[in-house]
Amino acid sequence: MITGTTLGESPSKNNSDAKFQISMKYRLSNKPVFDNIYCFITYTQKSFWDIYRDSSPFDDINFNPGLGLIKPYMNKKGRLGYYSLIIEHESNGKDSLASRSWNFVSFNWSAELNRKLLIEAKSVIPFGSTLDNPDLFKYIGYGDLGFTYIFKPRRLYAKIILKKGASRDWKGSVETQLFFRPSETSNLYLMLQGFHGYGENLLEYNKQVSKMRIGVVIKPNFMNFF
């Protein structure tokens, strides 16, 4: 749960909001499907909440369920990583002109390059109809690349996620995150998040935004697959 305002503007109830996200990943069986490959489900619900406006309406809510296969591995240096293949759906639950939805297959890879640096890469292949938002990929592209740098293990780290839109001019987004864990006996982190670009939410994917928000995150440790 984080809250903040638009960069470069004086904070007001019209340009400030809260961002609320719930994400989960659950392994369906302790036994691998085959060759150390496991089946799992994922679900993310991301909400953009105008809590400072009268009646505090939700501006947009994005729903993202998925079903996939994951293969954890350990390289020769004893560092963890994984590959995964997921069938996903994402929509905002609205109809008519406000409807946004698409289906896609995502290929994911993550690895520890060393004790300080982690890398994540994701590519997507859409399928089915995208009539509600045919130019979506001009703004969000077909994947993303993320880097995590650990300043202090399980205490302080930073992450950046890069996306490039599928257009000649610059579209896409840059999201930066700074995490600090105040207590070693808790999995609660303080987080400062910056976002600049397109596609932060589905409803306004073609609108450029620049936001800075701060709040709290409850999450597991790195490379916790399920």
N, C-alpha and C positions, 0 to 999 in steps of 0.2 A: 504494500500500500504506500504510494508516494504521491506527493502533491507539489505543485509549483506553478510557474507562470511563463509567459512568452518572453524570450530574450529580446532586449532592445526596446522594451515598452514598460511603462509604469504599470505595476500590478493592479488589476481591477477584477471585478467579478465576471467580466466578459472575456478576459484572456487568461484566467487562472482556472485550474481544475485539479482533479485527483485521478490517478491511474491505478486501477485495482486489477490484479492478475492472480489467477489460480492455475497452477500447472501440475500435472501428475504423470507418472510413467509406472506401469505395473506389469510385471512378468506374469504370464498366465500359468506357467508350470515351472517346477524346479528342474524338470528333466528337459534337456535340449531336444529340439525337433530333429536335428541331425547335425553332426560335426560341430558341436559346441555353439550351435545357433539356436536362439531362444525366440519364442513368440511373445509379443507384448502389446499393450494398448497404451495410447497416450491421449491426454485431453488438456486443452488450454482454453481458458475463458478470460478474455481481456476486456476490461470495461473502462470507458472514459466518462467520468462523472463530474458534472458541473455543480459541485457542492457549494459554490459561493453565490450562485444565482438563486432567485426566488423559486421555491419548491424543489430545488436541487435535482434537476432531471439528469438522466443518463443520456449523453450525447450519442454514444454508439457502444454496442457490445458485440465482440467478435468471438465466435464459437469455432473451435478447431479440434475435432476428434480424429484419431488415427489408429491404424492397425498395422503392425510391422514385424520385421525380423531383425534381430541384432546379434552380432558376433563380437564379443570382447576378445582382445588378444593382448599378449605381452611381447614386446620386442626383445632383441638380444641383450639390450642394456637393462632389462627388467622394468621398462616403463609401459604404462597401460595405454590402451587405445581401443577403439571399436569402429565397426562398420555397421550401418543399418539401412534398411529399405522399408519405407513406410507408405501406405496408401492413406491419403489425408483428404479431408473436406474442410473448407473454411467458409463461413457466412456470417452475416450480421443479423439474421432473423427478421429482416424487414421485407416489405413488399413494394410493388410499384416502382417508382423512380428511385427510391432509397435502397432498393435491393442490391446486395453485393454477395456473390457466391462463386466458388470455383472448386474443382476437384484436381488433385495432382498426386503424382508419385514423387517422393523425395528420396534422394540418395545422400547419406550423411557419413562423414568421417571425422573422428576426433582422436587426438594423440597428444601425449606429453613429449615435447621435444627435448626438454631438460627439466631440472627441478624447479625452474622459475617460469617456464613458458609452455603454454598449451595452445593448440591450434584446432579450430573447428571449421569444416567446410560443408556446405549444403548446396545441392543442385536440384531443381525441380522440373518435372515434365507434366504440364497440364493436360487434362483429358476431359471429354464431355463438353457441355456448352458453357461459354462465358459471355453470353449475350447481354447480361446485366452490366458488364464492365469489360468490353472487348479491348480497350487500350490499357488495361491494368498493368501489363508487363512492361510498358514503356516507362512506368514509374517505379516498379518494384524489382524488375528484372527476373532472372531465372535462377537465383541462388544468392548465397551470402558467404562471407568469410569472416571468421572471428578469431581474435587473439586475446589470451588472458595472461597477464604478467603478475606473478606472485611476489609481492614485496616481503611478506612474512607469512609462512605457511599457516593456514587455517585462521588467519587474523586480519591480514590486509592485502587486497589485490585489486587490480584494475582490468577492465575488459573493453574491447572495442569491436563493434560489428559493422561491417561494410557491405552495402548493396549498391549495385550499378544497374540503372534502368536500361531496358532494351531499346535505346534511342541514341542518335548521334550526339545530341546535346546532353549536358550533364543532368541526369535525373538520379534517382536512387536516394540513399540516406547514409548517415553516419550516426551511430548510437554509441555513447561512451558511458561506462558505469564504474563507479568506485565503491568498493565494499569494505566495511570495517566491522569486525566482530568484537564487541566490547568485552564479552565474557567467554572464557574458554570452556565453560560448563554449559553453554547454551548454543543453539544453532540459529540464533537471531542475529542478523546483520543490519547495520545502518547502511543505506545506499544513497549515493548521489548520482543521478542519471541525466545525461544531456542527449537531446535528439535534434537532428537537423536534416531536413529533406522531405521525402514523400513516403506515403504508405504507412504511417504510424497506425492508422486505423483504416478499415475498409470503406467506411462511408465517405471519407474525404481523402481517398488515396491520391487524388490528383491535385491536392492543395499542399503547398510547401509550408512547413511549420518549423519553428525553432523553440524548443522547450527546455527548461531546466527544472528538475523536480528532486525532492528529497523525501526519504521515508524509511520504512523498515521492510526487511525481507526475511522470511523463514525458509531455509533451504538446507539440503544435505551437503556433505563434503564433496570435493571434486571426484570425478570418475565413479560416482555412485550410480550404477546403471539402472537400478530398479528401486 
